[in-house]
């Protein structure tokens, strides 16, 4: 099976699972509609998901994928509390700004996962990505460090080690 076919199959399965999770299936028509929608999605956009041959170790990658989900949820919870604290205390001095962080991720999907993880965590927003240099520019609601290495550790370091295991 080729890479495009694998990619489309994975997108089909994931789309169908999302359909099942978001709908309360009551009859066969809803299942058929889900299959048709998942098929259309996989045919139109399925080839974008997997672009190169897997590096192997699927169980290890799956394990770290699960670990990543829990790590991401924990970091999102902590960031929500921090932003809520800032909102509740409007006189609290904050220092918003844009910082540069470095990443050792090389594949598009890994960099995208890191950028989205940063953006989905309250208080940070990925503004720009320089793939050639492995840099991300992040808007940080309360800049704690402007030095690249320290900012990298505080923002991207939370996710990068796990994402390296999943995608590289």
N, C-alpha and C positions, 0 to 999 in steps of 0.2 A: 504494500500500500504506500503510495507516494505521500509526500509532505502535505500537499494541498488537500488530498483526500482525508488524511488524518486530522488536519486542521478543521475541515468542514464537519467531520464526525464529532469532534470534541465540541464545536460550537453548537451543533444540533442537540447533543445530549445536554449541555449546559442550558441552552435556551428552553428545552423541554422541561428541565427541572425547575427553572425559574417560573415557567408558565404554571406548572403544577403547584408550586409554592404560593403563587400569587392569586390563584383562582380556587374557588371551592367547587371542585368537580362534582357535579350531580348526575350527569349522564354521559353517554358515549359521544354526543355531539361536541361537548367541550374538550374531550380528549382528542377527537379528530381535528378540531380547530387548533389545538395546541401543537399537534404534529405538523399541520400545514404551516402554521406561523414559524415554527422552529425550522422547518425545511426551507422556507423562503429566506429566513435570516441566514441560515448556513450556506445557502447557494449564493446569496448576494455579498455576504461579508465574512464567510468562513475562512477564506484563504488568508486573511490578515492575522489570524490568531497565532498560528505556528509558522515560523518563517524558515527555520533551520532544523536540522536533525538533532534529536535529543542527545544529551551527553551521557545518558544512561542513569543508573541508580534511581529508578522511579519510586521505590519505596522510601528511600532517604529523602528525595525531593518532596514527596507527599507528606512525610512526617514534618519536615521543616515548613511546609506550606500551612499545616495545621498550627504549628507553633507560632508562625507569623500572624495568623488570624487572631490568636489569643493575645499576642504581644501588641498588635495594632489596637485591639479593643481596650486593653489596659492603658496604653498611651493616650488614646482618645478620651477615656474616662478621666485621667489625670489632667489633660489639657482642658477639658470641659470645666472641671472644678477651678482651674486657674483663671480661665476667662470669666467664669461666673464671679469669682472673687474680685476681679478687676471691675466688672460691671456693678457689683454691689457697693464697691468703694470708689465712687467717681473722683474723689480727691487724691486717690492713690497715684503717685507719679509713675507714669509709664514712659518708655523710651522706644517708640516704634521706628522701624527702619528696615532697610534691605541689606542682607548679608550674603556673602558668597560662601558656598560649601563645596567641598570636593567629594567625588564618588569614585570608587574603583569598579563599579558596575560598567560593563561594556555593551551588553545586549540591550536593544531597544526596549524589550518588555521589562527588563529589570529596572532600567532608568525610569520608565513610565510608572512602574509600580512604586518606586521610591518617591517620585514627584507627586503621585496621587496620594500616597500615604501621608506625606508632609502637608499637602493641601487639605486633606480630609481631617487632619488633626487641628482642632480650633486653636487660633492664635498664630498660625503659620499659613503661608500661601506661596506656592511655587510661581514665580513670576516669569522666569526664563530658564532655558536649559542650553548649555553649550556642550554638545556631545563630543566634539573634537577634543576639548580640554578636560572633559569629565567634571564640569562645574554646573551647579544649580544656583540660581539667584532666588532668595527666599525673602518675602516680606514677613517680618517677625513683629508681633504686637508689642513685645517687651524685650528689646535686644539686651541680652545678658553679656555677650561677647562679640566683638567685631573681628577678632583674630580668626582667620580661616580655619585653622585646625581645631580650635575650641568650639567654634560655631558648628563645624562639621560633626564633632562628637555629640554636642547637645541636641542638634536637630536631626541629622541623617544617621548618626551612629546608632540610634535606637532601633532602626530597621535594617540597615545595610548588611550587617553580618548574616542575618537570617535570609535576606533576599539573595545574597551571594550563593547560599546553599540551594535555594530554590531555583534560581534562573541561570546561574553561570556554570 
